[in-house]
Amino acid sequence: MRTSDRDKALVTTILAAYRDGFFPMAEPGGGPVQWFSPDPRAILPLEPRSEEDGGFHMPRSLARILRRGTFTVTSDQAFERVIAACAEPRADRDETWIDARIMHAYTLLHREGHAHSVEAWLANEGVPGSRTLVGGVYGVSIGGAFFAESMFCRPELGGTDASKVCLVKLVEHLRARGYTLLDVQIANPHTARFGVVDIPRVRYLRRLKLAVAMGVSFAAI
């Protein structure tokens, strides 16, 4: 599929914004797309736990799920389905910042190799080779920085904790690939239990500058 000049410019603009510490969010109800650079900024440290930066922590209950191999985890096999699922209304959220404009922009980033998804699947019993998407996370990759945008799970389909499994697999993958920064933007109860910490924006920007200059790539899980 040929990318138009307008779409190429959009990709360039978004990547430049991320390199400067900004990310876009659409106002619910069709309002304008706004650019944000929170202070403090929430990150999930990839390096070993330290007194200064905290560190990644995996809850024991989640470790048991991983040991059982409940889900098959892949990457970049269902990006558009993952972002569409992240945009759906939830019990605790009637409106979303992920609208058609955001989905279009990040799909462009994905097609150009800058945005990636991690997916969790459950095998369908009695149907060999068939599986159901029950969780996922997506984000943007620039150099050694990964900017996690959103995640979802479908507990009604057996996907309880599937998004958390995807996050753990993402962390493991980023570590293996040599990434140094996992940005989660704003802390929430779902990510806080993994060791997310807030750091001052000025400090975040210093780390960001070093990370995006690294010559690493996402590849595949």
PyMOL commands that set and color helices and strands:
alter all, ss='L'
color gray80, all
select helices_A, chain A and resi 5-19+60-68+79-86+100-111+155-157+162-177+189-192+201-212
alter helices_A, ss='H'
color red, helices_A
select strands_A, chain A and resi 23-26+33-36+41-43+72-75+115-123+131-142+145-153+181-185+197-199
alter strands_A, ss='S'
color yellow, strands_A
deselect
rebuild
show_as cartoon
